[in-house]
Amino acid sequence: MDSATDTVHVALGERGYDIHIGTGILRDAGQAITGLTRVSHAVIITDENVDQTYAEVVADSLADCGVRVDVLAIEAGEASKSVECLATLWEHLLDIGTDRKSIVVAVGGGVVGDLAGYVAASFARGLAFVQVPTTLLADVDSSVGGKVGINLPAAKNMVGSFWQPLVVLIDTQALDTLPVREYRAGLAEVVKYGVILDETFFEYLESHVAAINDRDHEALGHVIARCCRLKADVVQADERDMTGLRAVLNYGHTFCHAIEAVSGYGEWLHGEAVSIGMVAAARLAQGMDRVPPEFTSRLVRLLEALELPVQMPNLDHDALLAAMQRDKKSEHGRLRFILPTRLGHVEFVDDVPQDLVRAAFDV
């Protein structure tokens, strides 16, 4: 990577890796990957949205380095994070002669990264893995930290593992062609980092709304690097989600995952549901006198300035509560939430009364 590339290191001992963030860096992906490990065969897992663009650039770059490349394109969308799609990819890997020396390269958004990562973690007891995210949401969230997996019909991300990549390559040019709805959805996860970990970063977002909305590369480089650094710090302290620290990254996600499950995966983009979920969690915290009304209104103003949804959809409240009780953070059906006390700090709260949760639905 050249000097214009910003690098964030994730310090996990022998599983540590770098996140390279730059503009136009995918053409050098082959050199970046082969410089880290001996590889003669790469399986690129991508989707129909980017297989003829960014996946092709990465494939050509690897081929130029003497690597045999196979490209497997899945159908775009959350529905592909399924047992059926996983099994189909396993069979394809067998058919093309994938072995323990092969490497899996995920090129795409969060669905591709999660699914391809679980393919890598599970096939032949584990293959080397590279993340090449092409959406903002994947840049700042799912590509960092090693969580990989698939959905079950009734619960998101319920089957999975921790499988750290060799490297993450983030090219801000990929965001130029990202559909506006997908781009906006990624901004929700960006805002989340300010809420949970960094008030100064939240203030930066408030003061750079125009540049962020215009997809200015300099602003995006700063935003992505800061989000990756914040997440890397959490992952370094709680790699496998054992101490509870990593759970702060799930702010808004208990509401979010319930919305996704009850409405049917794909009705709402993940980031859109995160945006709604963060506001609902803020209102829940407000109802518990943990934050003042100004906290919620400030969050709503920023999300609306970034053209993100903030209103809870009209969904059955009993179904939403049932989905929340299946959430990984719940214990024996008791509702647990990540809730703020101020900008830049959140806490785990146990045994939240259902009537307060229902009140957060209604606002």
PAPA-688193 format. One record per residue: y, x, z of N, C-alpha, C, O, CB in turn. Coordinates in steps of 0.2 Angstrom, whole numbers, plus 5000, padded with zeros to 4 digits. Glycine has a CB too. Layout:
N
YXZYXZYXZYXZYXZ
...
//
This chain:
363
499450045000500050005000500650045000500650105003500049955006
501150024996501850064996502250055002502150015006502150054989
502850095002503250095007503650025008503850015014503850145006
503649985003503949925003503549865007503749815008504149894996
502949885008502449845012502549845019502549905022501749865010
502549785022502649785030501849775032501549735030503049725032
501749815037501049815040501049805047501349825051500649885039
500549755049500449735056499749755057499249735054500549655057
499649795062498949815064498649765070499049755075498949885067
498049745069497749705074497249755077496749775075497349645071
497449775084497049825087496449795091496549765097497549855092
495849795088495249775091494749825091494149805089495049705087
494849885092494449945092494149955085494449955080493849925097
493449955085493149965079493149905074493049915068492349985080
493349845077493449785072494149785070494349735067493249725076
494649825072495349825071495449825063495049855059495649875074
496049805061496149805054496949795053497349775058495849745050
497149805047497849805045497949735041497549715037498149865041
498549705042498849655038499449685034499949705037499049595042
499349685027499849715023500249655020499949605017499549755017
500849655021501349605018501849635013502249675015501649565024
501849605007502349635002502349584996502049534996502049705000
502749614991502849574985502549604979502649664978503649564984
502049574976501749604970501149654972501049694968502249634966
500849644978500349694980499649674978499249724979500449694988
499549614975498849604974498549644968497949654967498849524972
499049664964498749714958498449774961498149814957499349724953
498649794967498349854970497749834975497549874979498849894973
497549774975497049754980496349794979496049814984496849674978
496149814973495549854972495649914976495149934979495449864965
496149954975496250014978496250004986495950044990496950054976
496649954988496649944995495949934998495849955004497149884997
495549894995494849874998494449934997494049955002494649814994
494349964991493950024990494150084994493750124996493850044983
494750084996494950145001494750135008494750185012495750145001
494450075010494250065016493450065017493250085022494449995019
493150055012492350045012492050065005492350045000492149985015
491450085005491150094999490850024997490449995000490550144999
491050004991490849944988490749944981491149974977491449884990
490149914979489949914972489949844969489949834963489249954971
489949794974489849724972490349684976490249684982489149704972
490749644973491249604977491049524974491049514968491949624976
491049484979491049414978491649384980491849374986490349374982
492049364975492649324976492549254977492349224972493249344971
492749224983492649154984493349124984493849144987492249134990
493549074979494149054978494148974977493548944977494549084972
494648944975494648874973494948864966495248914963494948834978
494848804964495148784957495848794956496148794950494948714955
496248794962496948804961497148874959497648884956497248784968
496748924961497048994960496549034957496649094956497249024967
495949014954495449054951495649084945495449144943494849014950
496149054941496349084935497049124936497249154931496449024930
497249124942497849164943497749224948497549274946498449114946
497849214955497749264959497049294960497049354961498049244966
496549244960495849274960495749314954495349364955495349214960
496049304949495949344943496249414943495949464941496149304936
496849414946497249474948496749524952496749584951497949464951
496549494958496149534962495449554959495249614960495949484969
495149514955494549524952494649584947494249634947494249464948
495149584943495349634938495449704942495249754939495949614934
495849694947495949754951495349794954495349854954496449744957
494949754956494249774959493849804953493549854954493849724962
493849774947493449794942493749864939493349904937493449744936
494349864939494649934937494449994942494550044940495449924937
494249974948494050024953493250034952492950064956494150004960
492950004947492250014946491749964950491149984951492050084947
492049914952491649864956491449804952491849784948492049834962
490749794953490549734949490749674953490749664959489749734949
491049624949491349564953491049504950491049494944492149564951
490949454955490749384953491249344957491449354962490049374956
491449294953491949244956491649174956491349144951492649244951
491649144962491449084964491949034966492349044971490849084969
492148984962492648934963492448874966492048844963493048924957
492648854971492548784974493048734973493548754970492448794982
492848674974493348624973493948624978493748644984493048554973
494548624976495048634981495148574986494948514984495748634978
495248584992495348534997494948545003494448575003495248464994
495148505009494748515015494048485015493648515019495148475020
493848445010493248415010492748475008492148465009493148365004
492948525005492448585004492248625010491748665009492848634999
492548615015492348655022491748615025491848585030492948655027
491248605021490648565023490048605023489948655020490648505018
489548575026488848605026488548605019488248655017488348555030
488748555015488448555008488748605004488348645000488648485005
489448615004489748675000489448745003489348784999490448665001
489448745009489148815012488448825009488348885007489148805020
488048775009487348785007487348804999486948844997486948725008
487748774996487848784988488048864987487848894983488348744985
488548884991488748954991488249004993488149054989489448964995
487848984998487249035000486849044994486549094992486949005006
486648984991486148984985486449024979486149064976486048914982
487149014978487449054973487449134974487349174970488249034972
487549154981487549224982486849254981486749304979487649234990
486249214983485649234981485549244973485249294971485049184983
485749194970485649194962486049264959485749284954485949134959
486549284962486949334959486749404962487049454961487749324959
486249404966486049464969486449494974486449564975485949514963
486749454978487149484984486649514989486149484991487549424987
486849574992486449604997486949625003487549615002486049654994
486649665007487049685013487649735011488049745015486549725018
487549765005488149815003488649774999489149804998487849864998
488549714998489149674995489649654999489549655006488849604992
490249634997490849615001491049554998491049534992491349675000
491249505003491549445001492349445002492549475007491249385006
492649424996493349424996493649354996493449314991493649464991
493949325001494249255000494949254997495349295000494249225007
495049224992495649214988495849144988495649104984495649254981
496349124992496549054992496849034999497149085003495949014991
496848975000497148945007496748945012496148985012497448875006
496848915018496448915024495748885023495348915026496848875029
495648835019495048815017494548865014493948875017495048755012
494848905009494448955006494249015011493749035012494848985000
494849025015494749085020494249065025493749105027495349105023
494249005028493748985033493048985031492549005034493948915036
492948955025492348945022492049005020491449025021492348895016
492449045016492149115014492049155019491549195019492649145009
492449155025492249195030491649175034491249225036492849185035
491449115034490849095037490249115033489749125035490849015039
490349105026489849135021489749205023489149225023490049125014
490249245024490149315025489849325032489449375032490849355025
490049295037489749305043489049285044488649315048490149255048
488749235040488149205040487649235035487049235037488149135040
487849255029487349275024487149345026487549395027487749275017
486449355025486149425026486349455033486449515034486349465020
486449405038486649425045487349465045487449505049486149475048
487749455040488449475040488649525035488349575034488549505047
489149505031489449545025490149565027490449525030489349515018
490349625024491049635025491449585021491249555017491149715022
492049575024492449525022493249545021493449585026492449465027
493549515016494249525015494649465015494349415011494349575009
495249455018495649395017496249405012496549455013495849375024
496249365007496849365003497149295003497049264998496649394995
497549285008497849215008498349205003498749245001498149205015
498349145000498849124995499349064996499749044992498549114988
499249045003499748985005500049015011499849055015499348925007
500648985013500949005019500648995025500649035030501648975019
500248935025499848915031499348975033499248995038499548845031
498948995027498449045028498749105030498449145034498049045022
499349125027499649185028499749195036499649255038500349195025
500049145039500249155046499749135051499849145057500949115047
499249095049498749075054498049085052497749135056498848995054
497749055048497049055047496749125045496149145046496749005042
497149165041496949225039496949285044496649335043497349255033
497249265050497249315055496849295061496949245064498049325057
496449335064496149325070495349315070495049315075496349265073
495049305064494349305063494049245064493349245064494149355068
494349185065494049125066493849095059494249085055494449075070
493149085058492949055052492449005053492148995059492549115048
492348955049491948905050492048845045492448845040492048875057
491648785047491748725043491848665047491748675053491048715038
491948605044492048545048491348505048490948515043492548505044
491248465053490748415053491148345051491748345052490348405060
490848295049491148235047491648205053492148175052490748185045
491448215059491748185065492248235069492548215073491348155069
492148305067492548355071492748415066492248445063492148375077
493348435066493548485062493348555066493448565072494348485061
493148605062493048675064492548675069492548715074493648705066
492048625070491548625075491048675074490648695079491348555076
490848695068490348745067490748805064491048805059489848715062
490548865067490948925065490748985069490248985073491648915065
491149035068491049105071491649145072492149125069490449145068
491649205075492149245074491949305070491449335071492349275082
492349315065492149375060492749405057493149375053491649345054
492949465060493549495058493549525051492949555049493749545063
494049515047494049545040494149625041494349655046494649515036
494049655035494149725034494949735034495249785036493849755029
495249695030495949695029496249625027495849585024496149755023
496849615028497149555025497749575021498149615023497449505031
497749545015498249565010498649505008498449455006497949595003
499349505010499749445009500349465004500749505006500049425016
500349424999500749444993501249384993501049324992500449444986
501949394995502349334995502549304988502749244988503049364998
502349344983502449314976501949254975502149204972502249364971
501449244979500949194978501349124981501149074979500349204982
501849134985502149074987502649044982502848984983502549094994
502849084977503249054972502948994968503348954966503449114967
502348994967502048944964501648894968501348844965501548974959
501748904975501448854979501748784979502348784979501448874986
501348734978501648664977502148654984501948674989501148614977
502648614983503148614988502848574994503048595000503748564986
502348534994502048504999501648555003501648555010501648444997
501248595000500848645003501348695007501248715012500448684998
501948715003502348765006502648735013502648765018502948775002
502848675013503148635019502648635024502748655030503448565017
502048625022501448615028501448685031501248685037500848595024
501448735028501448805031501948815036501848855041501348855026
502548795034503148805039503048775046503348795051503748775036
502548725046502448695053502148745058502248755063501948635052
501648785055501348835059501848895061501848925066500748865055
502348905056502848955058503248935064503348965068503248965051
503448865064503848845069503448845076503748855081504048765068
502848835075502348835081502448895085502448895091501648825079
502448955081502549025085503149025089503149055094502449075080
503748995086504349005090504248955096504548975102504848975086
503948905096503848855101503448885107503648885113503548785099
502948915105502448935110502549005113502349025118501748935107
502849055109502849125111503549155110503649215113502449155106
504049135106504649175105505249125103505349105098504449215099
505649115108506249075108506749105103507049075099506549065114
506749175103507249215098507049195091507449185086507249285099
506349195090506149185083506249105081506449095075505349195082
506249065086506448995084507148985082507348955078506248945091
507549025086508249025084508349055077508849035073508649065089
507949105075508049135068507849085063508249075058507549195068
507349045064507148995060507748945059507948915054506548955062
508048925065508648875065509148905060509548865057508848855072
509348965061509848995057509749015050510149035047510149055061
509149015048508949035041508548975037508148995033508449095042
508748915039508348855036508448865028508048855024508648795039
509048875026509248875019508848925015508548915010509948885017
508848985018508449045014507649025014507349035010508549105018
507448995020506748975020506548925015506048925012506548955028
506948875015506848815010506948845003506548814999507348765011
507248895002507348924995506848974993506749004988508048954994
506348984998505849034998506049104996505749144992505349014992
506649124999506849194999506349245001506149235007507549195003
506249294997505649334999505849385005505349395009505549384993
506449405006506649445011506549405018506249425023507349465011
506749345018506649295024505949285025505749285031507049235023
505549275020504849255020504449315023504049305027504549235014
504649375021504349435023504449445030503949465034504549495019
505049435033505149435040504749385044504449395049505949425041
504749325041504449265045503649275045503349275051504549195041
503349295040502649305040502449365044501949365048502449325033
502849425044502649475048502749465055502349485059503149535046
503249425057503349405064502749365067502549365072504049375065
502649315063502049265064501449305065501049295070501949215059
501249355061500649385061500649435067500149445070500549435055
501249465069501249505075501149465081500749485086501949535075
501449405081501349365087500649345088500349345093501749305087
500349325082499649305083499149365084498649355088499349265076
499349415081498949475083498949495090498449515093499149535079
499449495093499549505100499049455105498749485109500249495103
499049395103498649345106497949365105497549365110498849275104
497749375099497049395097496849455101496249455103496949395089
497249505101497049565104496849555112496449585114497649615104
497249505115497149495122496549445123496249445129497749465125
496349405118495849355119495449345112495549295109496149295122
495149395110494849395103494349335102494449305097494449455102
493949325107493449265106493549205110493149165111492749295108
494249195112494449135115494049125121493849065123494249075110
494049175126493649165132494049155138493849125143493249235133
494649185138495149185144495549125144495849105149495549245144
495649085138496149035138496749055135497149005132496249005144
496949115134497549135131497649115124498149095122497649215132
497049125120497149115113497249035112497449015107496449135110
497048995117497148925116497848905115498048855112496848885122
498348945117499048925116499248915109499648885107499548985119
498848955104498948945097498748875095498948855089498448995093
498448835099498248765097498748715099498648655099497548745100
499348735100499948685102499948635097500048655091500548725103
499948575099500048515094499348505090499348455087500548535089
498848545091498248535087497748485090497348455086497848595087
497848465096497448415099497548345095497148305093497448405106
498248335095498448275091498348285084498048235080499248265092
498448345081498348355074497648345072497548305067498548425073
497148375075496448365073496248295074495848265070496048405078
496448255079496348185079496648145073496248105070496548155086
497248165071497548125065497148145059496948095055498248155064
496948205058496548225052495848185052495648165047496448295052
495548185058494848155058494848085057494448055054494548175065
495348045060495347975060495647955053495347895051495847945066
496047985050496347965044495947985038495947965032497047995043
495448035039495048055034495248125032495848125030494948005028
494848175032495148245030495448235023495148215018494548295030
496048265022496348265016496948215015497348225010495848255010
496948165019497548115019498148155021498648145018497348055024
498148195026498648235028498448305027497948325029498848215036
498948345025498848415025498848445032499148415036499348455021
498448495033498448515040499148535043499248515049497948585040
499548565040500148585042500648525044501048515049500548625038
500548465040500848405041500648375047501048355051500748355035
500048375049499748345055499948395061500048365066498948345054
499948455060500248505065500948485067501148475073500248575063
501348475062502048455063502148385068502448385073502448445057
501748335065501748275069501448285076501648265081501348225066
500948325077500548345083501048385088501048365094499948385082
501448425085501848465090502448415093502548425099502248515086
502648375089503148325091502848275096503148265102503448285086
502248255095501848215100501748245106501848215112501248185097
501548315106501448355112502048365116502048365122501148415110
502648375112503248375115503448315119503748315125503848395110
503348255116503448195119503048185125503248155130503448135114
502448205125501948195130502248245136502248215142501248215128
502448305135502648345140503348315143503448325149502848415137
503748285138504348255141504148195146504448185151504748225135
503648155144503448105148503148125155503148085159502948065144
502948185155502648215161503248255165503048295170502048265160
503848255162504448285165504348365165504548405170504548265173
503948385160503848465159504448495155504648545156503248475156
504748455151505348475147505848415146505648365147505048495139
506448435145506948385145506948355138506648385133507648415146
507348295137507348265130507648315125507448305119507748205130
508048355127508348405122507848455119507948475113508948445125
507348465122506748505119506548475113506448505108506248525125
506348405114506048375109506448365103506248365097505748305111
507148345105507548335099507748395095507848395089508248305102
507748455098507848515095507248535090507348555085507948575100
506648525093506048535089506048485083505948505077505448525093
506248425084506248375078506748395073506648385067506448305081
507348415075507948435071507648485066507748485060508548455074
507348545069507148595065506548575060506648595054506848655069
506148535062505548515058505848465052505648475046505048475062
506348425054506648385049507048425044507048405038507048325052
507348475046507748515042507248555037507448575031508148565046
506648565039506148595034505748545031505248565027505748645038
505948485031505748425027504948415029504548405025505748435020
504848415036504148405038504148335041504648315044503948465043
503548305041503448235045503448245052503248295055502848205043
503748195056503748205063503548135066503448135073504548215065
503448085063503248015065502448015065502148025060503547965062
502147985071501447975071501247915066501547865066501247955078
500747935062500547875057500247815061500047825067500047905052
500147765057499947705060499147705060498847685056500147645056
498847735066498147745066497947715073498247705077497947815066
497247685073497047655079497047705085496747755084496247635077
497347685090497447725096496747745099496647795102497847695101
496347695100495647705103495247755099494947805102495247645103
495347755092494947805088495247875089494947925089495047785080
495947875090496247945091496047975097495948035098497047935091
496047935103495847955109495047985109494948035112495847905114
494647945105493947965105493948035101493548075103493547915101
494348045096494348105093494548165097494248215097494748105086
495048145101495348195106494748215111494748275113495948175109
494348165113493848185118493348225115492948255119493548125121
493248235109492748275105493048345104492748385101492548245099
493748355105494048415104493748475108493548465113494848405105
493748535105493448585108493748605115493448635119493448645104
494348585116494748605122494548555128494648565133495448605121
494248495126494148445131493448465135493048505132493948375127
493448445141492848455145492548395148492948355152493048505151
491948375145491648315148492048255147492148205151491448325155
492448255141492848195139493548195143493948155141492448135141
493648245147494348245150494848275145494748325142494348285157
495448245145495848265140496248325142496548325148496348205138
496348375138496648435140497148455134496948445128496248505141
497748475136498248485131498648555132498648575138498748435131
498848585127499348645127500048605127500248575122499248695121
500448615133501048585133501648635135501448685139501048525138
502248625132502748675134503048655140503048605143503248665128
503348715143503848705149504548725147505048705150503548755155
504548765141505248785138505048815132504548825130505648835143
505548825128505448855121505248925123505448965127506148865117
504648945119504349015120503849015125503549065126504849065122
503648955128503148965133502748895134503048845134503448975140
502048895134501648835134501148855139500948915141501348815127
500848795142500248805147499748755145499848705142500548795154
499148775148498548725148498648675153498848685159497848765149
498648605152498648555156498048515156497848485151499348505155
497748505162497048475163497148395165497648375168496648505168
496648355163496648285165497248245164497548215169496448285173
497548255158498148215156497948135156497448125153498448235149
498348095159498148025159498247995153498648005149498647985164
497747955151497747925144498347875143498547875137497047875144
498647845148499147805147499747845144500147815140499347765153
499847905147500347945144500247975137500747975133500448005149
499647985135499448005129499647945124499847955119498748025128
499447885126499547825122500347815121500547795115499247765125
500647825126501447825125501647875120502147855117501747835132
501347935120501547985115501447955108501747975103501248055116
500847925107500747895101501247845098501447845092500047855101
501547805103501947745101502647765100503047725097501947705107
502847825102503547845100503747855093504247865091503747905104
//
